[in-house]
Amino acid sequence: MDFAALQSQQHLEVRQRITFMVNRYEIWAGGQRVALAQQKRMAFKEQVTLYADEQRTLPLFGFKARSVVDLGATYDVTTADGNPIGWFRKDFGQSLLRTTWHIGQPGLGECSGQERSMPVAILRRVLDSFPWPYHFDFSTADGRPVMSVERRLGLRDHYDVTVHDPAIDRRLVCAMAVGLDALQAR
């Protein structure tokens, strides 16, 4: 699927693959796989690249932490050749009770996303070994919905992503959705 076709998608799925030394994710849109992501576990400086092919020879875009091991690190999302798409970061202070992320894109401004349910957020912290479903809603400062990410209940991580604002770059959406799983515990 080319960028224009991906950009027109309102619904995406992120599926985690079970592997030994890396976190692997598949991004699905319109019934076809559009990208594969891979994250090394226990890396000092987080970096995830999303590829077009199973052999990981055609990089599409990715995200990388600006600093080494930082609880509130900002992650830059760039094209394969390094052009900026946007960024995201976890709000460590607000995330103590209910996880909060911020995303930004030129022309869109900064948006915030937070777990919808305070009870689920608290249960996730108390009983963290259970694969709780959760729901993040991202919106602009004036409350306009931008995107939502919902984790399904199940043994393997599976996320349903809905885009509400057609202006947001779907590559930023994909990076944030993968980041929610890959970086959530940090």
C-alpha positions in Angstrom: 0.0 0.0 0.0 1.5 3.4 -1.0 1.4 6.4 1.3 -1.6 8.0 -0.4 -3.7 4.8 0.1 -2.5 4.5 3.8 -3.3 8.2 4.4 -6.9 7.6 3.4 -7.4 4.8 5.9 -9.6 5.5 9.0 -9.1 2.2 10.7 -5.8 0.4 11.3 -4.8 -2.7 13.4 -1.6 -3.3 15.2 -0.8 -6.9 16.0 2.2 -8.0 18.1 4.1 -11.1 17.1 5.6 -13.3 19.8 9.4 -13.6 19.3 12.3 -14.3 21.6 14.6 -11.2 21.6 12.7 -8.5 19.8 9.2 -7.1 19.9 7.6 -7.4 16.4 4.5 -5.7 15.2 2.4 -5.9 12.1 0.3 -2.9 10.9 -2.9 -3.8 8.9 -5.1 -1.4 6.9 -7.9 -2.2 4.5 -7.4 -6.0 4.9 -3.7 -6.0 4.0 -0.4 -5.7 6.0 1.1 -2.3 5.3 4.2 -2.4 7.6 6.3 -4.5 10.0 7.9 -3.0 13.0 10.8 -4.4 15.1 12.1 -3.2 18.5 15.1 -4.6 20.3 14.4 -5.3 23.9 16.5 -3.6 26.6 18.1 -1.1 24.2 19.7 2.0 25.7 18.3 4.4 23.1 14.9 3.3 21.9 14.5 3.0 18.1 11.8 1.2 16.1 11.9 1.0 12.3 8.8 0.1 10.3 9.4 -1.8 7.1 7.4 -2.7 4.0 8.7 -6.2 3.7 9.2 -9.3 5.9 13.0 -9.4 5.2 13.2 -5.8 6.6 15.1 -4.5 3.5 12.6 -1.6 2.6 12.4 0.8 5.6 9.3 3.1 5.4 9.5 5.2 8.6 10.4 4.9 12.2 10.8 6.5 15.6 13.8 7.1 17.8 14.3 8.6 21.3 16.0 11.9 21.4 17.9 10.8 24.6 19.1 7.7 26.3 16.8 5.9 28.8 14.5 8.8 29.9 11.1 8.2 31.5 9.7 11.3 29.7 11.7 10.9 26.4 10.5 12.5 23.2 10.5 10.2 20.2 11.0 11.7 16.7 9.0 10.1 13.9 10.8 10.3 10.6 10.7 9.0 7.0 13.2 6.3 6.0 15.5 9.1 4.7 15.3 11.1 8.0 12.7 13.8 7.1 10.5 14.7 10.1 6.9 13.5 10.3 6.1 14.4 13.9 6.9 13.3 17.5 5.4 11.8 20.6 6.3 11.6 24.3 4.9 10.2 27.5 3.9 12.7 30.2 5.5 11.0 33.1 3.9 13.1 35.8 0.4 12.7 34.5 1.0 9.1 33.8 1.4 8.1 37.5 -2.4 7.6 37.8 -3.6 7.5 34.2 -1.1 7.2 31.3 -0.9 10.3 29.1 0.9 10.8 25.8 1.4 13.9 23.7 1.8 13.8 19.9 2.7 16.6 17.5 2.8 17.2 13.8 3.6 20.3 11.8 0.3 22.0 10.9 -1.7 20.0 13.4 -0.1 21.2 16.6 0.1 19.2 19.9 -2.5 16.7 20.8 -2.9 14.7 24.1 -4.0 11.1 24.6 -5.0 9.6 27.9 -6.5 6.3 29.1 -10.2 6.7 29.0 -11.0 4.7 32.1 -9.5 5.7 35.5 -10.6 2.4 37.1 -8.9 0.3 34.4 -5.8 2.5 34.7 -5.6 1.8 38.4 -6.2 -1.9 38.0 -3.5 -2.1 35.4 -1.0 -0.7 37.9 -2.1 -3.0 40.7 -2.5 -6.2 38.7 0.0 -5.5 36.0 0.5 -9.2 34.9 -3.1 -9.4 33.5 -3.5 -8.2 29.9 -6.0 -5.5 30.6 -7.8 -4.0 27.6 -7.5 -0.2 27.5 -8.6 2.7 25.4 -6.7 5.9 24.6 -8.4 9.0 23.2 -6.2 11.6 21.5 -7.5 15.1 21.0 -6.4 18.7 20.2 -6.2 21.3 22.9 -9.7 22.5 22.1 -11.1 19.0 22.5 -11.4 17.9 18.8 -10.9 14.2 18.5 -7.8 13.1 16.5 -7.4 9.4 17.0 -8.2 6.5 19.4 -6.3 3.3 20.2 -8.1 0.4 21.9 -6.2 -2.7 23.1 -8.3 -5.8 22.9 -8.5 -8.3 25.7 -6.3 -11.3 24.8 -3.1 -13.1 25.4 -1.4 -11.4 22.4 -1.4 -7.6 22.1 -3.8 -6.5 19.4 -4.9 -2.8 18.9 -7.7 -1.3 17.0 -6.8 2.3 15.8 -9.4 4.8 14.6 -8.4 8.0 13.0 -10.9 10.9 13.5 -8.9 13.8 12.0 -8.0 13.3 8.3 -5.1 15.7 8.6 -3.0 13.5 10.9 -0.2 11.6 9.2 -1.0 7.9 9.3 2.7 7.1 9.8 2.6 9.2 13.1 -0.6 7.3 14.0 1.2 3.9 13.4 4.3 5.0 15.3 2.2 6.1 18.3 0.1 2.9 18.3 3.3 0.7 18.2 4.8 3.0 20.9 1.9 2.5 23.2 2.7 -1.2 23.4 6.5 -1.0 23.1 7.1 1.8 25.5 4.1 1.7 27.8 5.9 0.2 30.8 8.7 2.8 30.7 
